[in-house]
Amino acid sequence: MPVPKRRHSSTRRDKRRTHDSLKTPLLHVCPVSGIYHKPHVAYWVENCLYYKGVKVVDDNKKKNVEAEETK
């Protein structure tokens, strides 16, 4: 197994580790509900799917329609 001939300096080690730190995730606030969410990603709030502050899917209405159809 290879062994280094000379010791690497602490500067060289630290340069390699500069990108290893954790970064805080970027979050946006929904203008409608005030919920924090990832940008460019759809998110659920109280059984409603939102994207860019616009309601895309309303699960409550969908469940009510399905319940009426089965009756």
MIPA-251935 format. One record per residue: residue number from 1; z, y negated, x of N, C-alpha, C, O in turn; residue in three letters. Coordinates in nm, 2 decimals, padded with zeros to 4 digits. Example, Ala and Ser with C-alpha at 12.3 -4.5 7.8 and 13.67 -1.06 7.14 Angstrom:
! residues 2
{1 {00.78 00.57 01.32} {00.78 00.45 01.23} {00.78 00.33 01.32} {00.85 00.33 01.42} ALA} {2 {00.71 00.22 01.28} {00.71 00.11 01.37} {00.79 00.00 01.29} {00.80 -00.11 01.34} SER} 
END
This chain:
! residues 71
{1 {00.00 00.12 00.08} {00.00 00.00 00.00} {00.00 -00.12 00.09} {00.08 -00.13 00.19} MET} {2 {-00.08 -00.22 00.06} {-00.09 -00.34 00.15} {00.03 -00.43 00.14} {00.09 -00.44 00.03} PRO} {3 {00.06 -00.48 00.25} {00.18 -00.57 00.26} {00.13 -00.70 00.32} {00.05 -00.70 00.42} VAL} {4 {00.17 -00.82 00.26} {00.13 -00.95 00.32} {00.18 -00.97 00.46} {00.29 -00.93 00.50} PRO} {5 {00.09 -01.02 00.54} {00.12 -01.05 00.68} {00.22 -01.16 00.70} {00.31 -01.15 00.78} LYS} {6 {00.20 -01.26 00.62} {00.29 -01.38 00.63} {00.34 -01.41 00.49} {00.28 -01.38 00.38} ARG} {7 {00.46 -01.48 00.49} {00.52 -01.52 00.36} {00.44 -01.64 00.30} {00.40 -01.73 00.37} ARG} {8 {00.42 -01.63 00.16} {00.36 -01.75 00.09} {00.46 -01.86 00.08} {00.58 -01.83 00.05} HIS} {9 {00.42 -01.98 00.09} {00.51 -02.09 00.08} {00.55 -02.11 -00.07} {00.48 -02.07 -00.16} SER} {10 {00.66 -02.19 -00.08} {00.71 -02.21 -00.22} {00.61 -02.31 -00.29} {00.60 -02.30 -00.41} SER} {11 {00.54 -02.39 -00.22} {00.44 -02.48 -00.28} {00.33 -02.40 -00.34} {00.28 -02.42 -00.45} THR} {12 {00.28 -02.30 -00.27} {00.17 -02.21 -00.31} {00.22 -02.13 -00.44} {00.14 -02.12 -00.53} ARG} {13 {00.34 -02.08 -00.43} {00.40 -02.01 -00.55} {00.40 -02.10 -00.67} {00.37 -02.06 -00.78} ARG} {14 {00.45 -02.22 -00.65} {00.47 -02.32 -00.76} {00.34 -02.36 -00.82} {00.33 -02.38 -00.94} ASP} {15 {00.24 -02.38 -00.74} {00.10 -02.41 -00.79} {00.05 -02.30 -00.88} {-00.01 -02.33 -00.98} LYS} {16 {00.08 -02.18 -00.85} {00.03 -02.07 -00.93} {00.11 -02.07 -01.06} {00.05 -02.03 -01.16} ARG} {17 {00.23 -02.11 -01.06} {00.31 -02.10 -01.18} {00.30 -02.22 -01.27} {00.37 -02.23 -01.37} ARG} {18 {00.22 -02.32 -01.24} {00.22 -02.44 -01.32} {00.18 -02.42 -01.46} {00.22 -02.50 -01.55} THR} {19 {00.09 -02.32 -01.49} {00.04 -02.30 -01.62} {00.12 -02.19 -01.70} {00.08 -02.16 -01.81} HIS} {20 {00.23 -02.14 -01.65} {00.31 -02.04 -01.71} {00.41 -02.09 -01.81} {00.46 -02.00 -01.89} ASP} {21 {00.43 -02.21 -01.82} {00.53 -02.26 -01.92} {00.48 -02.25 -02.06} {00.36 -02.26 -02.09} SER} {22 {00.58 -02.24 -02.15} {00.54 -02.23 -02.29} {00.52 -02.37 -02.35} {00.58 -02.47 -02.31} LEU} {23 {00.42 -02.38 -02.44} {00.39 -02.51 -02.50} {00.43 -02.51 -02.64} {00.42 -02.41 -02.71} LYS} {24 {00.47 -02.62 -02.69} {00.51 -02.63 -02.84} {00.38 -02.62 -02.92} {00.28 -02.69 -02.89} THR} {25 {00.38 -02.55 -03.03} {00.26 -02.54 -03.11} {00.23 -02.68 -03.18} {00.32 -02.75 -03.22} PRO} {26 {00.10 -02.70 -03.20} {00.06 -02.83 -03.26} {00.07 -02.81 -03.41} {00.02 -02.71 -03.47} LEU} {27 {00.14 -02.90 -03.48} {00.16 -02.88 -03.63} {00.12 -03.01 -03.70} {00.14 -03.12 -03.64} LEU} {28 {00.07 -03.00 -03.82} {00.04 -03.11 -03.90} {00.12 -03.11 -04.03} {00.18 -03.00 -04.06} HIS} {29 {00.13 -03.22 -04.10} {00.21 -03.23 -04.22} {00.11 -03.23 -04.34} {00.02 -03.31 -04.34} VAL} {30 {00.13 -03.15 -04.44} {00.05 -03.15 -04.56} {00.07 -03.28 -04.64} {00.19 -03.31 -04.67} CYS} {31 {-00.04 -03.35 -04.67} {-00.02 -03.48 -04.75} {00.03 -03.45 -04.89} {00.09 -03.54 -04.95} PRO} {32 {00.01 -03.33 -04.94} {00.04 -03.30 -05.08} {00.19 -03.25 -05.09} {00.27 -03.30 -05.17} VAL} {33 {00.22 -03.14 -05.01} {00.35 -03.08 -05.03} {00.45 -03.12 -04.92} {00.57 -03.09 -04.93} SER} {34 {00.40 -03.17 -04.81} {00.49 -03.21 -04.70} {00.53 -03.10 -04.61} {00.62 -03.11 -04.53} GLY} {35 {00.46 -02.98 -04.62} {00.49 -02.87 -04.54} {00.42 -02.88 -04.40} {00.31 -02.93 -04.39} ILE} {36 {00.49 -02.84 -04.30} {00.43 -02.83 -04.16} {00.34 -02.71 -04.15} {00.38 -02.60 -04.20} TYR} {37 {00.22 -02.72 -04.10} {00.13 -02.61 -04.09} {00.04 -02.63 -03.97} {00.03 -02.74 -03.91} HIS} {38 {-00.03 -02.52 -03.92} {-00.13 -02.53 -03.81} {-00.25 -02.60 -03.86} {-00.29 -02.58 -03.98} LYS} {39 {-00.31 -02.69 -03.78} {-00.44 -02.75 -03.82} {-00.55 -02.65 -03.84} {-00.56 -02.56 -03.76} PRO} {40 {-00.64 -02.68 -03.93} {-00.76 -02.60 -03.95} {-00.73 -02.46 -04.00} {-00.81 -02.37 -03.97} HIS} {41 {-00.62 -02.44 -04.06} {-00.58 -02.31 -04.11} {-00.53 -02.32 -04.25} {-00.45 -02.42 -04.28} VAL} {42 {-00.57 -02.24 -04.34} {-00.52 -02.24 -04.48} {-00.38 -02.20 -04.48} {-00.34 -02.11 -04.40} ALA} {43 {-00.30 -02.25 -04.58} {-00.15 -02.22 -04.58} {-00.11 -02.21 -04.73} {-00.16 -02.28 -04.81} TYR} {44 {-00.01 -02.12 -04.75} {00.04 -02.09 -04.88} {00.17 -02.18 -04.91} {00.25 -02.19 -04.82} TRP} {45 {00.17 -02.24 -05.03} {00.29 -02.31 -05.07} {00.31 -02.28 -05.22} {00.23 -02.32 -05.30} VAL} {46 {00.42 -02.21 -05.25} {00.45 -02.18 -05.39} {00.34 -02.11 -05.46} {00.29 -02.16 -05.57} GLU} {47 {00.28 -02.00 -05.41} {00.17 -01.92 -05.46} {00.04 -02.00 -05.48} {-00.04 -01.96 -05.56} ASN} {48 {00.03 -02.11 -05.40} {-00.10 -02.18 -05.41} {-00.15 -02.19 -05.26} {-00.07 -02.22 -05.17} CYS} {49 {-00.28 -02.17 -05.24} {-00.34 -02.17 -05.11} {-00.40 -02.31 -05.09} {-00.48 -02.35 -05.17} LEU} {50 {-00.36 -02.38 -04.99} {-00.41 -02.51 -04.96} {-00.49 -02.51 -04.83} {-00.46 -02.43 -04.74} TYR} {51 {-00.59 -02.60 -04.82} {-00.67 -02.62 -04.70} {-00.70 -02.77 -04.69} {-00.77 -02.82 -04.79} TYR} {52 {-00.66 -02.84 -04.59} {-00.69 -02.98 -04.57} {-00.63 -03.06 -04.69} {-00.69 -03.16 -04.73} LYS} {53 {-00.52 -03.02 -04.74} {-00.45 -03.09 -04.85} {-00.52 -03.07 -04.99} {-00.48 -03.14 -05.08} GLY} {54 {-00.61 -02.98 -05.00} {-00.68 -02.95 -05.13} {-00.64 -02.81 -05.17} {-00.64 -02.72 -05.09} VAL} {55 {-00.60 -02.79 -05.30} {-00.56 -02.66 -05.35} {-00.69 -02.58 -05.36} {-00.78 -02.62 -05.44} LYS} {56 {-00.69 -02.46 -05.30} {-00.81 -02.38 -05.30} {-00.80 -02.27 -05.40} {-00.89 -02.24 -05.48} VAL} {57 {-00.68 -02.20 -05.40} {-00.65 -02.09 -05.49} {-00.52 -02.11 -05.55} {-00.42 -02.14 -05.48} VAL} {58 {-00.51 -02.09 -05.68} {-00.38 -02.09 -05.75} {-00.35 -01.95 -05.80} {-00.41 -01.91 -05.90} ASP} {59 {-00.25 -01.89 -05.73} {-00.22 -01.75 -05.77} {-00.15 -01.74 -05.90} {-00.17 -01.64 -05.97} ASP} {60 {-00.08 -01.84 -05.95} {-00.01 -01.84 -06.08} {-00.11 -01.83 -06.19} {-00.10 -01.75 -06.28} ASN} {61 {-00.22 -01.90 -06.19} {-00.32 -01.90 -06.29} {-00.39 -01.76 -06.28} {-00.43 -01.71 -06.39} LYS} {62 {-00.42 -01.71 -06.16} {-00.49 -01.59 -06.15} {-00.40 -01.47 -06.21} {-00.46 -01.39 -06.28} LYS} {63 {-00.27 -01.47 -06.19} {-00.18 -01.37 -06.24} {-00.18 -01.38 -06.39} {-00.18 -01.28 -06.46} LYS} {64 {-00.18 -01.50 -06.45} {-00.17 -01.52 -06.59} {-00.30 -01.47 -06.66} {-00.29 -01.41 -06.76} ASN} {65 {-00.41 -01.49 -06.60} {-00.54 -01.45 -06.65} {-00.55 -01.30 -06.65} {-00.59 -01.23 -06.75} VAL} {66 {-00.50 -01.23 -06.54} {-00.50 -01.09 -06.53} {-00.41 -01.03 -06.64} {-00.44 -00.92 -06.69} GLU} {67 {-00.29 -01.09 -06.66} {-00.19 -01.04 -06.76} {-00.25 -01.05 -06.90} {-00.23 -00.96 -06.98} ALA} {68 {-00.33 -01.16 -06.93} {-00.39 -01.17 -07.06} {-00.50 -01.07 -07.08} {-00.52 -01.02 -07.20} GLU} {69 {-00.57 -01.04 -06.98} {-00.68 -00.94 -06.99} {-00.63 -00.80 -07.02} {-00.70 -00.73 -07.09} GLU} {70 {-00.52 -00.77 -06.97} {-00.46 -00.63 -06.99} {-00.40 -00.61 -07.13} {-00.39 -00.50 -07.17} THR} {71 {-00.37 -00.72 -07.19} {-00.31 -00.71 -07.33} {-00.41 -00.67 -07.43} {-00.38 -00.66 -07.55} LYS} 
END
